[in-house]
Amino acid sequence: MPSRIRTSLAICRARVSLPPLVRQLRALPQSRWQSTATTEETEGISKGSPGSSKTIKFTSETYPEIKRNSKFAELTPGHVTFFKELLGKDSAVIDGVTKDATEDIEPFNGDWMRKYRGHTKLVLKPGSTEEVSRVLNYCNDNMLAVVPQGGNSGLVGGSVPVFDEIVINMSRMNQIRSFDDVSGALVVDAGCILEVTDNFLAEKGYIFPLDLGAKGSCHIGGNVATNAGGLRLLRYGSLHGSVLGIEAVLPDGTIVDDLSKLRKNNTGYDLKQLFIGGEGTIGIITGVSVICPQRSKAINVAFFGLESYEKVQEAFKEAKGQLSEILSAFELMDGQSQSLVHTVTKNKRPLEGEHPFYCLIETSGSNSEHDTEKLEKFLEHVMENEIVTDGVVAQDETQVRALWGWREGVPECLGHWGGVYKYDLSIPINELYALVEETKEKIKQSGLMGDTDEHPVVGVVGYGHMGDSNLHLNIAVRRYDKRVEKLLEPFVYEWIAKRNGSISAEHGLGLAKKNYIGYSRSDTMIKLMKQIKQLYDPKGIMNPYKYI
Amino acid sequence: MPSRIRTSLAICRARVSLPPLVRQLRALPQSRWQSTATTEETEGISKGSPGSSKTIKFTSETYPEIKRNSKFAELTPGHVTFFKELLGKDSAVIDGVTKDATEDIEPFNGDWMRKYRGHTKLVLKPGSTEEVSRVLNYCNDNMLAVVPQGGNSGLVGGSVPVFDEIVINMSRMNQIRSFDDVSGALVVDAGCILEVTDNFLAEKGYIFPLDLGAKGSCHIGGNVATNAGGLRLLRYGSLHGSVLGIEAVLPDGTIVDDLSKLRKNNTGYDLKQLFIGGEGTIGIITGVSVICPQRSKAINVAFFGLESYEKVQEAFKEAKGQLSEILSAFELMDGQSQSLVHTVTKNKRPLEGEHPFYCLIETSGSNSEHDTEKLEKFLEHVMENEIVTDGVVAQDETQVRALWGWREGVPECLGHWGGVYKYDLSIPINELYALVEETKEKIKQSGLMGDTDEHPVVGVVGYGHMGDSNLHLNIAVRRYDKRVEKLLEPFVYEWIAKRNGSISAEHGLGLAKKNYIGYSRSDTMIKLMKQIKQLYDPKGIMNPYKYI
């Protein structure tokens, strides 16, 4: 039925040439001190649109069971004097110890989601690896707890203090150190902003092998420390494969000089891997070397409706087979997620009618003609074989962004009614959507979901990175309700544990998931992880109260 | 000059339809007990063709400075009884302690290169992870040193004992545990043979993301333990990215149950990475989970002549840009390497005349027509711009193998004159070939190189995986000569150290490189590595005398 697709393409031309939805959605109010970027997903409960900083509850109040560890020293003017002398520059130290600096310090105490807020009185911004080393060595000697901080765009409270931990902010270390335009090996300071770095690479015809919503503010050091996943993992793989080298500082000041630019180096244990996803608990990453792929010249985006999750799996398999080396994203959105986006944005849908499932496919390749031909052949196949019910293909950059808007708009739109319970999960692909169905059924049976105000739950939706088996289960609510929470937990975590899934696919543990690691890791693994923490940070000064 | 290429293609048709060279080259005599596969490269000195096992010198004689550590217990009949009871099956224990079993044990004592030979009297073949756990726990308690052994196709003496270490051979653990044909996640026992596994995947339309010459005998557990690089790294990345999970046993018998099938799992330190490239020094890998890509339907191979290393770099950059997502190999061979192959095989060369450099390019994609078009466009570009001087493209599977033969034949042919000094190095790509030139100049000036028998050196050649900055520097010699050795070492290692290269790109450390790690790693890194070894193997029973 090639004619069917042509019709859809024609419809697409008429329908999706709207002002780019994604930009509309991103124009949410943000307070002065927040990170200017949005991030792709949100975590935990977000209640309505962000208000002023005054509304953020202190983490110590939200979690009264977490107590400040009395082994850590309290900051004194003497400590501050040391740091000021060490770092030289006035702007490198924000001192709330010897004076009131609440307003200047607040942005470093709170996370951009307004969920976590610490009590730090000191922010340090070292300008070199040597300075980081001397800072950490001093803190270690003086039992001063620290929190490494990059762009502060994380989703699990990992980059802000809980109590009075010193914030070591890496924003001053923001130089691109070197780029080899034959091998693609890039070496950067940890504080380089992802988007700035990617723009630099774009000029050379290269691309950073990671992309995510927060790219305008997140630091590459932070990306590596949290093993960020994002939108390109399907194509370029995980940072464990693309990071060639790391320079990091251990709590005692030791500089781990593992900043290799080599693609192959089999000379001993690959220790840098422990820092990838280590969330700043064993050291601070100061430099990163990464292998960057060539930037694709041709980008195509298609958007489909499908009648069942079985068909979604079939479409994914076909896409992998037929689009193979050019497939760069395969995103899943269920029908309800798209209905809710539609309700909030009032934008015209890309497809006629409603479908139980939607997928967004992106291809990136070196030859536009070839890619289009492959994509059209794929479309014909999946439509002729009734794997997909309807589909459109973006005709230009504006339509590409508009279609992505129906995927990227989901997390923001879900917050429209008041709050969202959010889970970022890895699940074996064949069972991935079953969790959404079971959760929906459970909540439906409880009578807590409905169209009227007495029902706390608006809807249960599932979407995410199908290509990586990464589901975002979201429950949109009118208000926070203990009964809903009781239905969800430990149900969701137990469901994941039974299927050997992950309770945190890409967001990490931070503070938010610290207590749930047991659902995804055995006691043995947790014990072995604690051994590593003990080995590198025996005094426990690095990012305490978090991770494992 | 498109016509020029057409001419070359025509020449190719006439010229390379020979009996597949690679098969000829692989038909070298092999003794009964050796691994039946060849491996791609050889390491250290190989003197002529392999003779009988009697000619292998004991490692303890070759390296008299290595002494047996007296802290290890000597094997007793009591130990053997324990293992026989534990493993049950007669075939699971080869007992040279209570009886003479020299002939049966010899294949496990010697490496396939005939360079290393140990004195073990006991080979254990556990059949399950639980058995590996009980074996190791017993050895740890009784201070019995062990050597984990996979397909025994390594190149640095890592998988054979030096003294009387017990060999724990993994060949009985050879089951494919599961395969998910939607996600591509494969779970196998460590003892699965790479080629067998890849054949299994081929039937499903998938491919193992690693390929190397020894695939007919090497184990996947061994590949992971040595972080094997091989031929597909350029396309599919390193095992640090594609291995999803590992099951391993620590010396004390602890089972590390990290066999995730998930593409994303950010729940704690990624400990499995320490086993990737850990060379069996902190535990034994018993199971591996790996993400497998779709198998490409179309394979093309082209072979070029180029006039300088600058042109090679240009060609590589163009290939990355134009062939981008379909480029699966970019191999470099210098003029002398091809002359020596020609001298030994007498095969007709694929190109007219001689060229200072040759490159082999392979593309793998999902659409044969598209790939051919891309390749032809690339060829036209590089010929029109005089980046390459001449080139041919294989027209069928036979020609593909024939062209690969000119690359894969290099290591075997170099041994023709008696011996080869071999180095497997990572070097920043712009300086990669300079080492060959400097080495050649140095040897030339010494008067040790020439066409007649009084000159020990036949030639100095460079070839390797250009796409991974991985150079194989080879010095073909008529005989082993101390004067040559003195010219080469520490010269080569110092040269590498000055450029932050790696003294072992893909072969690992094993016994061969143990003492040279300092040329590629700082004292800090070595100290941190020793810490890890101490943490996991405090008694030091795992693969002693090797690695760091």
Contacts between the chains, C-beta under 8 A, distances in Angstrom:
chain1	res1	chain2	res2	distance
A	180	B	428	6.9
A	180	B	429	6.7
A	180	B	430	7.3
A	181	B	317	7.3
A	182	B	313	5.4
A	182	B	316	6.5
A	182	B	317	5.6
A	182	B	429	4.9
A	182	B	430	6.3
A	183	B	428	7.3
A	183	B	429	4.6
A	183	B	469	5.9
A	184	B	320	7.6
A	205	B	321	6.5
A	226	B	266	7.1
A	227	B	266	5.4
A	227	B	270	7.5
A	229	B	264	5.2
A	229	B	266	7.6
A	233	B	263	7.2
A	233	B	264	7.1
A	237	B	237	5.3
A	237	B	241	4.4
A	237	B	242	7.2
A	238	B	241	5.5
A	238	B	263	7.7
A	238	B	264	7.6
A	240	B	240	5.0
A	240	B	241	5.4
A	240	B	270	6.4
A	240	B	273	6.6
A	241	B	237	4.3
A	241	B	238	5.5
A	241	B	240	5.4
A	241	B	241	1.9
A	241	B	242	6.8
A	242	B	237	7.3
A	242	B	241	6.8
A	254	B	524	6.3
A	254	B	528	7.9
A	255	B	524	6.9
A	256	B	524	6.8
A	256	B	525	7.2
A	256	B	528	6.8
A	257	B	522	5.2
A	257	B	524	6.1
A	257	B	525	6.7
A	258	B	525	6.1
A	260	B	500	7.1
A	260	B	502	7.4
A	261	B	428	6.4
A	261	B	500	7.1
A	262	B	426	4.1
A	262	B	428	7.7
A	262	B	469	6.3
A	262	B	500	7.8
A	262	B	501	6.8
A	262	B	502	5.3
A	262	B	505	7.4
A	263	B	233	7.2
A	263	B	238	7.7
A	263	B	426	7.0
A	263	B	468	4.5
A	263	B	469	5.7
A	263	B	470	7.4
A	264	B	229	5.2
A	264	B	233	7.1
A	264	B	238	7.6
A	264	B	426	5.0
A	264	B	465	7.9
A	264	B	468	5.2
A	264	B	469	7.3
A	264	B	470	5.3
A	264	B	502	6.7
A	264	B	505	4.0
A	264	B	506	5.2
A	265	B	426	5.6
A	265	B	502	4.0
A	265	B	504	7.7
A	265	B	505	6.7
A	265	B	520	6.9
A	266	B	226	7.1
A	266	B	227	5.4
A	266	B	229	7.6
A	266	B	277	5.6
A	266	B	502	7.3
A	266	B	504	5.0
A	266	B	505	6.6
A	266	B	506	5.7
A	266	B	507	6.5
A	266	B	508	4.6
A	266	B	509	7.1
A	267	B	502	5.8
A	267	B	503	6.4
A	267	B	504	5.3
A	267	B	509	6.1
A	267	B	513	7.2
A	267	B	517	5.3
A	267	B	520	4.6
A	267	B	521	5.6
A	268	B	277	7.7
A	268	B	509	6.7
A	268	B	517	6.2
A	268	B	521	6.0
A	268	B	525	7.0
A	268	B	526	7.3
A	268	B	529	4.7
A	268	B	547	7.2
A	268	B	548	5.3
A	269	B	274	5.4
A	269	B	277	7.0
A	269	B	278	6.0
A	269	B	282	7.9
A	269	B	529	4.9
A	269	B	532	5.2
A	269	B	533	7.9
A	269	B	548	7.7
A	270	B	227	7.5
A	270	B	240	6.4
A	270	B	273	5.5
A	270	B	274	7.1
A	270	B	276	6.5
A	270	B	277	5.6
A	271	B	274	7.9
A	271	B	525	7.2
A	271	B	528	5.7
A	271	B	529	6.8
A	271	B	532	7.1
A	273	B	240	6.6
A	273	B	270	5.5
A	273	B	273	3.4
A	273	B	274	7.3
A	274	B	269	5.5
A	274	B	270	7.1
A	274	B	271	7.9
A	274	B	273	7.3
A	274	B	274	7.7
A	276	B	270	6.6
A	277	B	266	5.6
A	277	B	268	7.7
A	277	B	269	7.0
A	277	B	270	5.6
A	278	B	269	6.0
A	282	B	269	7.9
A	294	B	320	5.3
A	294	B	321	5.7
A	294	B	324	5.2
A	296	B	324	7.0
A	296	B	325	7.4
A	313	B	182	5.5
A	316	B	182	6.5
A	317	B	181	7.4
A	317	B	182	5.6
A	320	B	184	7.6
A	320	B	294	5.3
A	321	B	205	6.5
A	321	B	294	5.7
A	321	B	366	7.3
A	322	B	366	6.5
A	323	B	366	7.3
A	324	B	294	5.2
A	324	B	296	7.0
A	324	B	365	7.0
A	324	B	366	3.8
A	325	B	296	7.4
A	325	B	325	4.2
A	325	B	326	5.9
A	325	B	364	7.8
A	325	B	365	5.6
A	325	B	366	6.3
A	326	B	325	5.9
A	364	B	325	7.8
A	365	B	324	7.1
A	365	B	325	5.6
A	366	B	321	7.3
A	366	B	322	6.5
A	366	B	323	7.3
A	366	B	324	3.8
A	366	B	325	6.3
A	366	B	374	7.2
A	367	B	370	7.1
A	367	B	373	7.9
A	367	B	374	6.2
A	370	B	367	7.1
A	370	B	370	4.2
A	370	B	373	7.3
A	370	B	374	7.3
A	373	B	367	7.9
A	373	B	370	7.3
A	374	B	366	7.2
A	374	B	367	6.2
A	374	B	370	7.3
A	426	B	262	4.1
A	426	B	263	7.0
A	426	B	264	5.0
A	426	B	265	5.6
A	428	B	180	6.9
A	428	B	183	7.4
A	428	B	261	6.4
A	428	B	262	7.7
A	429	B	180	6.8
A	429	B	182	4.9
A	429	B	183	4.7
A	430	B	180	7.3
A	430	B	182	6.3
A	465	B	264	7.9
A	468	B	263	4.5
A	468	B	264	5.3
A	469	B	183	5.9
A	469	B	262	6.3
A	469	B	263	5.6
A	469	B	264	7.3
A	470	B	263	7.4
A	470	B	264	5.3
A	500	B	260	7.1
A	500	B	261	7.1
A	500	B	262	7.8
A	501	B	262	6.8
A	502	B	260	7.4
A	502	B	262	5.3
A	502	B	264	6.7
A	502	B	265	4.0
A	502	B	266	7.3
A	502	B	267	5.8
A	503	B	267	6.5
A	504	B	265	7.7
A	504	B	266	5.0
A	504	B	267	5.3
A	505	B	262	7.4
A	505	B	264	4.0
A	505	B	265	6.7
A	505	B	266	6.6
A	506	B	264	5.2
A	506	B	266	5.7
A	507	B	266	6.5
A	508	B	266	4.6
A	509	B	266	7.1
A	509	B	267	6.1
A	509	B	268	6.7
A	513	B	267	7.2
A	517	B	267	5.3
A	517	B	268	6.2
A	520	B	265	6.9
A	520	B	267	4.6
A	521	B	267	5.6
A	521	B	268	6.0
A	522	B	257	5.2
A	524	B	254	6.3
A	524	B	255	6.9
A	524	B	256	6.8
A	524	B	257	6.1
A	525	B	256	7.2
A	525	B	257	6.7
A	525	B	258	6.0
A	525	B	268	7.0
A	525	B	271	7.2
A	526	B	268	7.3
A	528	B	254	7.9
A	528	B	256	6.8
A	528	B	271	5.7
A	529	B	268	4.7
A	529	B	269	4.9
A	529	B	271	6.8
A	531	B	535	6.4
A	532	B	269	5.2
A	532	B	271	7.1
A	533	B	269	7.9
A	535	B	531	6.5
A	535	B	535	6.0
A	547	B	268	7.1
A	548	B	268	5.4
A	548	B	269	7.7
